[in-house]
Amino acid sequence: MYLVGMPGAGKSSVGAEVAAALGLAFRDLDAEVVVEAGHTVDEIFRREGEAGFREREAHALREVAEGPDSVVACGAGSVLDSENRALMQTTGTVVFLDVPLDELAVRIPMDDETRPLLEDEGALEMLFEERIPIYQDIADVVVEASGTVPSVVASVVEVLG
């Protein structure tokens, strides 16, 4: 299962608990990229640019897709690549964690160095407008995710159950 959505949608926190509830492994693509690179996301962006990060992200996605069944928290931008989208759609269920823009703005501190593409709320709004149609298009299931982590976990488990 692939969890997709905007930064701050809860993919990592919800994903870990969904995996536990379903008895599956949990994989976080951003964490996999960081371990493989030996650098933080921010450092990878500074050293290699967004293109270098996206290349590493695509590699990590291919690795998890070839592995055992798991719940995967995808990087928010992983859906920008058509090959990534096709891989997700052919190897698992894609769950879009949908959170309104105003809620995301509350959840995400704009000085968070782990989110190099979000310098301010204007950047968040631009990403939102660009990516929401892609998430909606790729999703097998859409889960409204503005509630608490336990409530979102319950919704994901229910729709997949």
Chimera marker file (.cmm) of the C-alpha trace (Angstrom):
<marker_set name="trace">
<marker id="1" x="0.000" y="0.000" z="0.000" r="1" g="1" b="0" radius="0.5"/>
<marker id="2" x="1.308" y="3.405" z="-0.949" r="1" g="1" b="0" radius="0.5"/>
<marker id="3" x="0.261" y="6.462" z="1.077" r="1" g="1" b="0" radius="0.5"/>
<marker id="4" x="0.447" y="9.663" z="-0.949" r="1" g="1" b="0" radius="0.5"/>
<marker id="5" x="-0.429" y="13.240" z="-0.109" r="1" g="1" b="0" radius="0.5"/>
<marker id="6" x="0.859" y="16.688" z="0.610" r="1" g="1" b="0" radius="0.5"/>
<marker id="7" x="3.649" y="17.421" z="3.070" r="1" g="1" b="0" radius="0.5"/>
<marker id="8" x="2.043" y="17.364" z="6.500" r="1" g="1" b="0" radius="0.5"/>
<marker id="9" x="-0.773" y="14.996" z="5.479" r="1" g="1" b="0" radius="0.5"/>
<marker id="10" x="0.432" y="12.406" z="7.998" r="1" g="1" b="0" radius="0.5"/>
<marker id="11" x="1.818" y="9.774" z="5.641" r="1" g="1" b="0" radius="0.5"/>
<marker id="12" x="4.617" y="8.729" z="8.012" r="1" g="1" b="0" radius="0.5"/>
<marker id="13" x="2.702" y="8.801" z="11.288" r="1" g="1" b="0" radius="0.5"/>
<marker id="14" x="-0.444" y="7.221" z="9.839" r="1" g="1" b="0" radius="0.5"/>
<marker id="15" x="1.577" y="4.753" z="7.785" r="1" g="1" b="0" radius="0.5"/>
<marker id="16" x="3.463" y="3.350" z="10.754" r="1" g="1" b="0" radius="0.5"/>
<marker id="17" x="0.233" y="2.725" z="12.654" r="1" g="1" b="0" radius="0.5"/>
<marker id="18" x="-1.612" y="1.284" z="9.638" r="1" g="1" b="0" radius="0.5"/>
<marker id="19" x="1.301" y="-1.115" z="9.098" r="1" g="1" b="0" radius="0.5"/>
<marker id="20" x="1.150" y="-2.204" z="12.734" r="1" g="1" b="0" radius="0.5"/>
<marker id="21" x="-2.636" y="-2.683" z="12.541" r="1" g="1" b="0" radius="0.5"/>
<marker id="22" x="-2.329" y="-4.793" z="9.395" r="1" g="1" b="0" radius="0.5"/>
<marker id="23" x="0.761" y="-6.720" z="10.498" r="1" g="1" b="0" radius="0.5"/>
<marker id="24" x="2.872" y="-5.368" z="7.660" r="1" g="1" b="0" radius="0.5"/>
<marker id="25" x="6.293" y="-3.746" z="7.466" r="1" g="1" b="0" radius="0.5"/>
<marker id="26" x="6.443" y="0.044" z="7.278" r="1" g="1" b="0" radius="0.5"/>
<marker id="27" x="8.708" y="1.854" z="4.837" r="1" g="1" b="0" radius="0.5"/>
<marker id="28" x="9.219" y="5.621" z="4.651" r="1" g="1" b="0" radius="0.5"/>
<marker id="29" x="10.692" y="6.666" z="1.286" r="1" g="1" b="0" radius="0.5"/>
<marker id="30" x="12.236" y="9.889" z="2.606" r="1" g="1" b="0" radius="0.5"/>
<marker id="31" x="13.924" y="7.954" z="5.425" r="1" g="1" b="0" radius="0.5"/>
<marker id="32" x="15.180" y="5.350" z="2.948" r="1" g="1" b="0" radius="0.5"/>
<marker id="33" x="16.675" y="8.099" z="0.763" r="1" g="1" b="0" radius="0.5"/>
<marker id="34" x="18.355" y="9.713" z="3.785" r="1" g="1" b="0" radius="0.5"/>
<marker id="35" x="19.899" y="6.415" z="4.922" r="1" g="1" b="0" radius="0.5"/>
<marker id="36" x="21.107" y="5.539" z="1.422" r="1" g="1" b="0" radius="0.5"/>
<marker id="37" x="22.577" y="9.010" z="0.801" r="1" g="1" b="0" radius="0.5"/>
<marker id="38" x="24.005" y="9.504" z="4.271" r="1" g="1" b="0" radius="0.5"/>
<marker id="39" x="22.620" y="13.063" z="4.228" r="1" g="1" b="0" radius="0.5"/>
<marker id="40" x="19.431" y="14.807" z="5.323" r="1" g="1" b="0" radius="0.5"/>
<marker id="41" x="16.776" y="15.701" z="2.759" r="1" g="1" b="0" radius="0.5"/>
<marker id="42" x="17.818" y="19.357" z="3.003" r="1" g="1" b="0" radius="0.5"/>
<marker id="43" x="21.486" y="18.444" z="2.410" r="1" g="1" b="0" radius="0.5"/>
<marker id="44" x="20.575" y="16.300" z="-0.609" r="1" g="1" b="0" radius="0.5"/>
<marker id="45" x="18.599" y="19.201" z="-2.085" r="1" g="1" b="0" radius="0.5"/>
<marker id="46" x="21.555" y="21.571" z="-1.520" r="1" g="1" b="0" radius="0.5"/>
<marker id="47" x="24.144" y="19.156" z="-2.960" r="1" g="1" b="0" radius="0.5"/>
<marker id="48" x="22.184" y="17.516" z="-5.783" r="1" g="1" b="0" radius="0.5"/>
<marker id="49" x="19.168" y="19.733" z="-6.332" r="1" g="1" b="0" radius="0.5"/>
<marker id="50" x="15.608" y="18.533" z="-6.575" r="1" g="1" b="0" radius="0.5"/>
<marker id="51" x="16.446" y="16.377" z="-9.615" r="1" g="1" b="0" radius="0.5"/>
<marker id="52" x="19.075" y="14.454" z="-7.646" r="1" g="1" b="0" radius="0.5"/>
<marker id="53" x="16.674" y="13.922" z="-4.778" r="1" g="1" b="0" radius="0.5"/>
<marker id="54" x="13.909" y="12.734" z="-7.142" r="1" g="1" b="0" radius="0.5"/>
<marker id="55" x="16.300" y="10.268" z="-8.754" r="1" g="1" b="0" radius="0.5"/>
<marker id="56" x="17.163" y="8.833" z="-5.338" r="1" g="1" b="0" radius="0.5"/>
<marker id="57" x="13.464" y="8.745" z="-4.427" r="1" g="1" b="0" radius="0.5"/>
<marker id="58" x="12.576" y="6.807" z="-7.605" r="1" g="1" b="0" radius="0.5"/>
<marker id="59" x="15.330" y="4.292" z="-6.824" r="1" g="1" b="0" radius="0.5"/>
<marker id="60" x="14.009" y="3.829" z="-3.272" r="1" g="1" b="0" radius="0.5"/>
<marker id="61" x="10.476" y="3.349" z="-4.611" r="1" g="1" b="0" radius="0.5"/>
<marker id="62" x="11.647" y="0.632" z="-7.020" r="1" g="1" b="0" radius="0.5"/>
<marker id="63" x="13.413" y="-1.103" z="-4.143" r="1" g="1" b="0" radius="0.5"/>
<marker id="64" x="10.350" y="-1.172" z="-1.883" r="1" g="1" b="0" radius="0.5"/>
<marker id="65" x="8.071" y="-2.184" z="-4.768" r="1" g="1" b="0" radius="0.5"/>
<marker id="66" x="10.251" y="-5.253" z="-5.344" r="1" g="1" b="0" radius="0.5"/>
<marker id="67" x="10.216" y="-6.176" z="-1.650" r="1" g="1" b="0" radius="0.5"/>
<marker id="68" x="7.624" y="-7.859" z="0.533" r="1" g="1" b="0" radius="0.5"/>
<marker id="69" x="4.172" y="-6.372" z="1.087" r="1" g="1" b="0" radius="0.5"/>
<marker id="70" x="4.405" y="-3.244" z="3.187" r="1" g="1" b="0" radius="0.5"/>
<marker id="71" x="2.830" y="0.115" z="3.916" r="1" g="1" b="0" radius="0.5"/>
<marker id="72" x="4.889" y="2.802" z="2.185" r="1" g="1" b="0" radius="0.5"/>
<marker id="73" x="4.856" y="6.490" z="3.099" r="1" g="1" b="0" radius="0.5"/>
<marker id="74" x="5.773" y="8.092" z="-0.209" r="1" g="1" b="0" radius="0.5"/>
<marker id="75" x="7.499" y="11.423" z="-0.457" r="1" g="1" b="0" radius="0.5"/>
<marker id="76" x="4.972" y="14.140" z="-1.291" r="1" g="1" b="0" radius="0.5"/>
<marker id="77" x="6.608" y="14.738" z="-4.684" r="1" g="1" b="0" radius="0.5"/>
<marker id="78" x="7.117" y="11.113" z="-5.648" r="1" g="1" b="0" radius="0.5"/>
<marker id="79" x="3.916" y="11.226" z="-7.726" r="1" g="1" b="0" radius="0.5"/>
<marker id="80" x="5.369" y="13.873" z="-10.045" r="1" g="1" b="0" radius="0.5"/>
<marker id="81" x="7.206" y="11.190" z="-12.030" r="1" g="1" b="0" radius="0.5"/>
<marker id="82" x="4.984" y="9.185" z="-14.402" r="1" g="1" b="0" radius="0.5"/>
<marker id="83" x="7.120" y="6.057" z="-13.953" r="1" g="1" b="0" radius="0.5"/>
<marker id="84" x="6.688" y="6.287" z="-10.172" r="1" g="1" b="0" radius="0.5"/>
<marker id="85" x="2.928" y="6.652" z="-10.596" r="1" g="1" b="0" radius="0.5"/>
<marker id="86" x="2.754" y="3.627" z="-12.906" r="1" g="1" b="0" radius="0.5"/>
<marker id="87" x="4.863" y="1.551" z="-10.515" r="1" g="1" b="0" radius="0.5"/>
<marker id="88" x="2.641" y="2.413" z="-7.555" r="1" g="1" b="0" radius="0.5"/>
<marker id="89" x="-0.531" y="1.664" z="-9.489" r="1" g="1" b="0" radius="0.5"/>
<marker id="90" x="0.691" y="-1.707" z="-10.737" r="1" g="1" b="0" radius="0.5"/>
<marker id="91" x="2.246" y="-2.975" z="-7.508" r="1" g="1" b="0" radius="0.5"/>
<marker id="92" x="-0.166" y="-1.894" z="-4.788" r="1" g="1" b="0" radius="0.5"/>
<marker id="93" x="-3.114" y="0.137" z="-3.587" r="1" g="1" b="0" radius="0.5"/>
<marker id="94" x="-2.616" y="3.902" z="-3.648" r="1" g="1" b="0" radius="0.5"/>
<marker id="95" x="-4.246" y="5.739" z="-0.726" r="1" g="1" b="0" radius="0.5"/>
<marker id="96" x="-4.444" y="9.527" z="-0.924" r="1" g="1" b="0" radius="0.5"/>
<marker id="97" x="-4.470" y="11.183" z="2.504" r="1" g="1" b="0" radius="0.5"/>
<marker id="98" x="-6.462" y="14.311" z="1.695" r="1" g="1" b="0" radius="0.5"/>
<marker id="99" x="-6.007" y="17.315" z="3.986" r="1" g="1" b="0" radius="0.5"/>
<marker id="100" x="-7.347" y="20.824" z="3.241" r="1" g="1" b="0" radius="0.5"/>
<marker id="101" x="-4.818" y="23.562" z="2.527" r="1" g="1" b="0" radius="0.5"/>
<marker id="102" x="-5.697" y="25.596" z="5.637" r="1" g="1" b="0" radius="0.5"/>
<marker id="103" x="-5.089" y="22.553" z="7.862" r="1" g="1" b="0" radius="0.5"/>
<marker id="104" x="-1.726" y="21.864" z="6.173" r="1" g="1" b="0" radius="0.5"/>
<marker id="105" x="-0.685" y="25.470" z="6.795" r="1" g="1" b="0" radius="0.5"/>
<marker id="106" x="-1.306" y="24.933" z="10.519" r="1" g="1" b="0" radius="0.5"/>
<marker id="107" x="0.528" y="21.589" z="10.600" r="1" g="1" b="0" radius="0.5"/>
<marker id="108" x="3.699" y="22.609" z="8.769" r="1" g="1" b="0" radius="0.5"/>
<marker id="109" x="6.197" y="25.016" z="10.323" r="1" g="1" b="0" radius="0.5"/>
<marker id="110" x="7.588" y="27.144" z="7.506" r="1" g="1" b="0" radius="0.5"/>
<marker id="111" x="11.096" y="27.070" z="8.989" r="1" g="1" b="0" radius="0.5"/>
<marker id="112" x="11.277" y="23.250" z="8.836" r="1" g="1" b="0" radius="0.5"/>
<marker id="113" x="14.558" y="22.359" z="7.140" r="1" g="1" b="0" radius="0.5"/>
<marker id="114" x="13.279" y="18.865" z="6.332" r="1" g="1" b="0" radius="0.5"/>
<marker id="115" x="10.880" y="20.433" z="3.821" r="1" g="1" b="0" radius="0.5"/>
<marker id="116" x="13.115" y="22.383" z="1.428" r="1" g="1" b="0" radius="0.5"/>
<marker id="117" x="10.336" y="23.245" z="-1.034" r="1" g="1" b="0" radius="0.5"/>
<marker id="118" x="8.194" y="24.983" z="1.589" r="1" g="1" b="0" radius="0.5"/>
<marker id="119" x="9.671" y="28.371" z="2.364" r="1" g="1" b="0" radius="0.5"/>
<marker id="120" x="6.324" y="30.052" z="3.025" r="1" g="1" b="0" radius="0.5"/>
<marker id="121" x="2.571" y="29.594" z="2.736" r="1" g="1" b="0" radius="0.5"/>
<marker id="122" x="2.665" y="30.797" z="-0.888" r="1" g="1" b="0" radius="0.5"/>
<marker id="123" x="4.943" y="27.887" z="-1.766" r="1" g="1" b="0" radius="0.5"/>
<marker id="124" x="2.611" y="25.500" z="0.039" r="1" g="1" b="0" radius="0.5"/>
<marker id="125" x="-0.370" y="26.829" z="-1.893" r="1" g="1" b="0" radius="0.5"/>
<marker id="126" x="1.468" y="26.451" z="-5.228" r="1" g="1" b="0" radius="0.5"/>
<marker id="127" x="2.423" y="22.838" z="-4.409" r="1" g="1" b="0" radius="0.5"/>
<marker id="128" x="-1.152" y="22.153" z="-3.298" r="1" g="1" b="0" radius="0.5"/>
<marker id="129" x="-2.630" y="23.447" z="-6.567" r="1" g="1" b="0" radius="0.5"/>
<marker id="130" x="-0.073" y="21.505" z="-8.624" r="1" g="1" b="0" radius="0.5"/>
<marker id="131" x="-0.257" y="18.185" z="-6.796" r="1" g="1" b="0" radius="0.5"/>
<marker id="132" x="-3.842" y="17.674" z="-5.613" r="1" g="1" b="0" radius="0.5"/>
<marker id="133" x="-5.097" y="16.727" z="-9.110" r="1" g="1" b="0" radius="0.5"/>
<marker id="134" x="-2.252" y="14.209" z="-9.418" r="1" g="1" b="0" radius="0.5"/>
<marker id="135" x="-3.011" y="12.619" z="-6.036" r="1" g="1" b="0" radius="0.5"/>
<marker id="136" x="-6.703" y="12.404" z="-6.946" r="1" g="1" b="0" radius="0.5"/>
<marker id="137" x="-5.904" y="10.856" z="-10.318" r="1" g="1" b="0" radius="0.5"/>
<marker id="138" x="-3.524" y="8.198" z="-9.006" r="1" g="1" b="0" radius="0.5"/>
<marker id="139" x="-5.539" y="7.217" z="-5.909" r="1" g="1" b="0" radius="0.5"/>
<marker id="140" x="-7.412" y="3.953" z="-5.610" r="1" g="1" b="0" radius="0.5"/>
<marker id="141" x="-8.818" y="5.261" z="-2.323" r="1" g="1" b="0" radius="0.5"/>
<marker id="142" x="-9.155" y="8.791" z="-0.915" r="1" g="1" b="0" radius="0.5"/>
<marker id="143" x="-9.211" y="9.179" z="2.871" r="1" g="1" b="0" radius="0.5"/>
<marker id="144" x="-10.087" y="12.501" z="4.468" r="1" g="1" b="0" radius="0.5"/>
<marker id="145" x="-7.111" y="12.952" z="6.798" r="1" g="1" b="0" radius="0.5"/>
<marker id="146" x="-7.644" y="16.170" z="8.742" r="1" g="1" b="0" radius="0.5"/>
<marker id="147" x="-8.592" y="14.281" z="11.926" r="1" g="1" b="0" radius="0.5"/>
<marker id="148" x="-6.385" y="12.741" z="14.579" r="1" g="1" b="0" radius="0.5"/>
<marker id="149" x="-3.846" y="10.065" z="13.655" r="1" g="1" b="0" radius="0.5"/>
<marker id="150" x="-5.919" y="7.283" z="15.300" r="1" g="1" b="0" radius="0.5"/>
<marker id="151" x="-9.067" y="8.355" z="13.434" r="1" g="1" b="0" radius="0.5"/>
<marker id="152" x="-7.242" y="8.496" z="10.088" r="1" g="1" b="0" radius="0.5"/>
<marker id="153" x="-5.636" y="5.098" z="10.761" r="1" g="1" b="0" radius="0.5"/>
<marker id="154" x="-9.082" y="3.657" z="11.497" r="1" g="1" b="0" radius="0.5"/>
<marker id="155" x="-10.440" y="5.129" z="8.250" r="1" g="1" b="0" radius="0.5"/>
<marker id="156" x="-7.585" y="3.701" z="6.180" r="1" g="1" b="0" radius="0.5"/>
<marker id="157" x="-7.907" y="0.256" z="7.751" r="1" g="1" b="0" radius="0.5"/>
<marker id="158" x="-11.691" y="0.354" z="7.280" r="1" g="1" b="0" radius="0.5"/>
<marker id="159" x="-11.596" y="1.246" z="3.579" r="1" g="1" b="0" radius="0.5"/>
<marker id="160" x="-9.028" y="-1.440" z="2.910" r="1" g="1" b="0" radius="0.5"/>
<marker id="161" x="-10.683" y="-4.040" z="5.145" r="1" g="1" b="0" radius="0.5"/>
<link id1="1" id2="2" r="1" g="1" b="0" radius="0.2"/>
<link id1="2" id2="3" r="1" g="1" b="0" radius="0.2"/>
<link id1="3" id2="4" r="1" g="1" b="0" radius="0.2"/>
<link id1="4" id2="5" r="1" g="1" b="0" radius="0.2"/>
<link id1="5" id2="6" r="1" g="1" b="0" radius="0.2"/>
<link id1="6" id2="7" r="1" g="1" b="0" radius="0.2"/>
<link id1="7" id2="8" r="1" g="1" b="0" radius="0.2"/>
<link id1="8" id2="9" r="1" g="1" b="0" radius="0.2"/>
<link id1="9" id2="10" r="1" g="1" b="0" radius="0.2"/>
<link id1="10" id2="11" r="1" g="1" b="0" radius="0.2"/>
<link id1="11" id2="12" r="1" g="1" b="0" radius="0.2"/>
<link id1="12" id2="13" r="1" g="1" b="0" radius="0.2"/>
<link id1="13" id2="14" r="1" g="1" b="0" radius="0.2"/>
<link id1="14" id2="15" r="1" g="1" b="0" radius="0.2"/>
<link id1="15" id2="16" r="1" g="1" b="0" radius="0.2"/>
<link id1="16" id2="17" r="1" g="1" b="0" radius="0.2"/>
<link id1="17" id2="18" r="1" g="1" b="0" radius="0.2"/>
<link id1="18" id2="19" r="1" g="1" b="0" radius="0.2"/>
<link id1="19" id2="20" r="1" g="1" b="0" radius="0.2"/>
<link id1="20" id2="21" r="1" g="1" b="0" radius="0.2"/>
<link id1="21" id2="22" r="1" g="1" b="0" radius="0.2"/>
<link id1="22" id2="23" r="1" g="1" b="0" radius="0.2"/>
<link id1="23" id2="24" r="1" g="1" b="0" radius="0.2"/>
<link id1="24" id2="25" r="1" g="1" b="0" radius="0.2"/>
<link id1="25" id2="26" r="1" g="1" b="0" radius="0.2"/>
<link id1="26" id2="27" r="1" g="1" b="0" radius="0.2"/>
<link id1="27" id2="28" r="1" g="1" b="0" radius="0.2"/>
<link id1="28" id2="29" r="1" g="1" b="0" radius="0.2"/>
<link id1="29" id2="30" r="1" g="1" b="0" radius="0.2"/>
<link id1="30" id2="31" r="1" g="1" b="0" radius="0.2"/>
<link id1="31" id2="32" r="1" g="1" b="0" radius="0.2"/>
<link id1="32" id2="33" r="1" g="1" b="0" radius="0.2"/>
<link id1="33" id2="34" r="1" g="1" b="0" radius="0.2"/>
<link id1="34" id2="35" r="1" g="1" b="0" radius="0.2"/>
<link id1="35" id2="36" r="1" g="1" b="0" radius="0.2"/>
<link id1="36" id2="37" r="1" g="1" b="0" radius="0.2"/>
<link id1="37" id2="38" r="1" g="1" b="0" radius="0.2"/>
<link id1="38" id2="39" r="1" g="1" b="0" radius="0.2"/>
<link id1="39" id2="40" r="1" g="1" b="0" radius="0.2"/>
<link id1="40" id2="41" r="1" g="1" b="0" radius="0.2"/>
<link id1="41" id2="42" r="1" g="1" b="0" radius="0.2"/>
<link id1="42" id2="43" r="1" g="1" b="0" radius="0.2"/>
<link id1="43" id2="44" r="1" g="1" b="0" radius="0.2"/>
<link id1="44" id2="45" r="1" g="1" b="0" radius="0.2"/>
<link id1="45" id2="46" r="1" g="1" b="0" radius="0.2"/>
<link id1="46" id2="47" r="1" g="1" b="0" radius="0.2"/>
<link id1="47" id2="48" r="1" g="1" b="0" radius="0.2"/>
<link id1="48" id2="49" r="1" g="1" b="0" radius="0.2"/>
<link id1="49" id2="50" r="1" g="1" b="0" radius="0.2"/>
<link id1="50" id2="51" r="1" g="1" b="0" radius="0.2"/>
<link id1="51" id2="52" r="1" g="1" b="0" radius="0.2"/>
<link id1="52" id2="53" r="1" g="1" b="0" radius="0.2"/>
<link id1="53" id2="54" r="1" g="1" b="0" radius="0.2"/>
<link id1="54" id2="55" r="1" g="1" b="0" radius="0.2"/>
<link id1="55" id2="56" r="1" g="1" b="0" radius="0.2"/>
<link id1="56" id2="57" r="1" g="1" b="0" radius="0.2"/>
<link id1="57" id2="58" r="1" g="1" b="0" radius="0.2"/>
<link id1="58" id2="59" r="1" g="1" b="0" radius="0.2"/>
<link id1="59" id2="60" r="1" g="1" b="0" radius="0.2"/>
<link id1="60" id2="61" r="1" g="1" b="0" radius="0.2"/>
<link id1="61" id2="62" r="1" g="1" b="0" radius="0.2"/>
<link id1="62" id2="63" r="1" g="1" b="0" radius="0.2"/>
<link id1="63" id2="64" r="1" g="1" b="0" radius="0.2"/>
<link id1="64" id2="65" r="1" g="1" b="0" radius="0.2"/>
<link id1="65" id2="66" r="1" g="1" b="0" radius="0.2"/>
<link id1="66" id2="67" r="1" g="1" b="0" radius="0.2"/>
<link id1="67" id2="68" r="1" g="1" b="0" radius="0.2"/>
<link id1="68" id2="69" r="1" g="1" b="0" radius="0.2"/>
<link id1="69" id2="70" r="1" g="1" b="0" radius="0.2"/>
<link id1="70" id2="71" r="1" g="1" b="0" radius="0.2"/>
<link id1="71" id2="72" r="1" g="1" b="0" radius="0.2"/>
<link id1="72" id2="73" r="1" g="1" b="0" radius="0.2"/>
<link id1="73" id2="74" r="1" g="1" b="0" radius="0.2"/>
<link id1="74" id2="75" r="1" g="1" b="0" radius="0.2"/>
<link id1="75" id2="76" r="1" g="1" b="0" radius="0.2"/>
<link id1="76" id2="77" r="1" g="1" b="0" radius="0.2"/>
<link id1="77" id2="78" r="1" g="1" b="0" radius="0.2"/>
<link id1="78" id2="79" r="1" g="1" b="0" radius="0.2"/>
<link id1="79" id2="80" r="1" g="1" b="0" radius="0.2"/>
<link id1="80" id2="81" r="1" g="1" b="0" radius="0.2"/>
<link id1="81" id2="82" r="1" g="1" b="0" radius="0.2"/>
<link id1="82" id2="83" r="1" g="1" b="0" radius="0.2"/>
<link id1="83" id2="84" r="1" g="1" b="0" radius="0.2"/>
<link id1="84" id2="85" r="1" g="1" b="0" radius="0.2"/>
<link id1="85" id2="86" r="1" g="1" b="0" radius="0.2"/>
<link id1="86" id2="87" r="1" g="1" b="0" radius="0.2"/>
<link id1="87" id2="88" r="1" g="1" b="0" radius="0.2"/>
<link id1="88" id2="89" r="1" g="1" b="0" radius="0.2"/>
<link id1="89" id2="90" r="1" g="1" b="0" radius="0.2"/>
<link id1="90" id2="91" r="1" g="1" b="0" radius="0.2"/>
<link id1="91" id2="92" r="1" g="1" b="0" radius="0.2"/>
<link id1="92" id2="93" r="1" g="1" b="0" radius="0.2"/>
<link id1="93" id2="94" r="1" g="1" b="0" radius="0.2"/>
<link id1="94" id2="95" r="1" g="1" b="0" radius="0.2"/>
<link id1="95" id2="96" r="1" g="1" b="0" radius="0.2"/>
<link id1="96" id2="97" r="1" g="1" b="0" radius="0.2"/>
<link id1="97" id2="98" r="1" g="1" b="0" radius="0.2"/>
<link id1="98" id2="99" r="1" g="1" b="0" radius="0.2"/>
<link id1="99" id2="100" r="1" g="1" b="0" radius="0.2"/>
<link id1="100" id2="101" r="1" g="1" b="0" radius="0.2"/>
<link id1="101" id2="102" r="1" g="1" b="0" radius="0.2"/>
<link id1="102" id2="103" r="1" g="1" b="0" radius="0.2"/>
<link id1="103" id2="104" r="1" g="1" b="0" radius="0.2"/>
<link id1="104" id2="105" r="1" g="1" b="0" radius="0.2"/>
<link id1="105" id2="106" r="1" g="1" b="0" radius="0.2"/>
<link id1="106" id2="107" r="1" g="1" b="0" radius="0.2"/>
<link id1="107" id2="108" r="1" g="1" b="0" radius="0.2"/>
<link id1="108" id2="109" r="1" g="1" b="0" radius="0.2"/>
<link id1="109" id2="110" r="1" g="1" b="0" radius="0.2"/>
<link id1="110" id2="111" r="1" g="1" b="0" radius="0.2"/>
<link id1="111" id2="112" r="1" g="1" b="0" radius="0.2"/>
<link id1="112" id2="113" r="1" g="1" b="0" radius="0.2"/>
<link id1="113" id2="114" r="1" g="1" b="0" radius="0.2"/>
<link id1="114" id2="115" r="1" g="1" b="0" radius="0.2"/>
<link id1="115" id2="116" r="1" g="1" b="0" radius="0.2"/>
<link id1="116" id2="117" r="1" g="1" b="0" radius="0.2"/>
<link id1="117" id2="118" r="1" g="1" b="0" radius="0.2"/>
<link id1="118" id2="119" r="1" g="1" b="0" radius="0.2"/>
<link id1="119" id2="120" r="1" g="1" b="0" radius="0.2"/>
<link id1="120" id2="121" r="1" g="1" b="0" radius="0.2"/>
<link id1="121" id2="122" r="1" g="1" b="0" radius="0.2"/>
<link id1="122" id2="123" r="1" g="1" b="0" radius="0.2"/>
<link id1="123" id2="124" r="1" g="1" b="0" radius="0.2"/>
<link id1="124" id2="125" r="1" g="1" b="0" radius="0.2"/>
<link id1="125" id2="126" r="1" g="1" b="0" radius="0.2"/>
<link id1="126" id2="127" r="1" g="1" b="0" radius="0.2"/>
<link id1="127" id2="128" r="1" g="1" b="0" radius="0.2"/>
<link id1="128" id2="129" r="1" g="1" b="0" radius="0.2"/>
<link id1="129" id2="130" r="1" g="1" b="0" radius="0.2"/>
<link id1="130" id2="131" r="1" g="1" b="0" radius="0.2"/>
<link id1="131" id2="132" r="1" g="1" b="0" radius="0.2"/>
<link id1="132" id2="133" r="1" g="1" b="0" radius="0.2"/>
<link id1="133" id2="134" r="1" g="1" b="0" radius="0.2"/>
<link id1="134" id2="135" r="1" g="1" b="0" radius="0.2"/>
<link id1="135" id2="136" r="1" g="1" b="0" radius="0.2"/>
<link id1="136" id2="137" r="1" g="1" b="0" radius="0.2"/>
<link id1="137" id2="138" r="1" g="1" b="0" radius="0.2"/>
<link id1="138" id2="139" r="1" g="1" b="0" radius="0.2"/>
<link id1="139" id2="140" r="1" g="1" b="0" radius="0.2"/>
<link id1="140" id2="141" r="1" g="1" b="0" radius="0.2"/>
<link id1="141" id2="142" r="1" g="1" b="0" radius="0.2"/>
<link id1="142" id2="143" r="1" g="1" b="0" radius="0.2"/>
<link id1="143" id2="144" r="1" g="1" b="0" radius="0.2"/>
<link id1="144" id2="145" r="1" g="1" b="0" radius="0.2"/>
<link id1="145" id2="146" r="1" g="1" b="0" radius="0.2"/>
<link id1="146" id2="147" r="1" g="1" b="0" radius="0.2"/>
<link id1="147" id2="148" r="1" g="1" b="0" radius="0.2"/>
<link id1="148" id2="149" r="1" g="1" b="0" radius="0.2"/>
<link id1="149" id2="150" r="1" g="1" b="0" radius="0.2"/>
<link id1="150" id2="151" r="1" g="1" b="0" radius="0.2"/>
<link id1="151" id2="152" r="1" g="1" b="0" radius="0.2"/>
<link id1="152" id2="153" r="1" g="1" b="0" radius="0.2"/>
<link id1="153" id2="154" r="1" g="1" b="0" radius="0.2"/>
<link id1="154" id2="155" r="1" g="1" b="0" radius="0.2"/>
<link id1="155" id2="156" r="1" g="1" b="0" radius="0.2"/>
<link id1="156" id2="157" r="1" g="1" b="0" radius="0.2"/>
<link id1="157" id2="158" r="1" g="1" b="0" radius="0.2"/>
<link id1="158" id2="159" r="1" g="1" b="0" radius="0.2"/>
<link id1="159" id2="160" r="1" g="1" b="0" radius="0.2"/>
<link id1="160" id2="161" r="1" g="1" b="0" radius="0.2"/>
</marker_set>
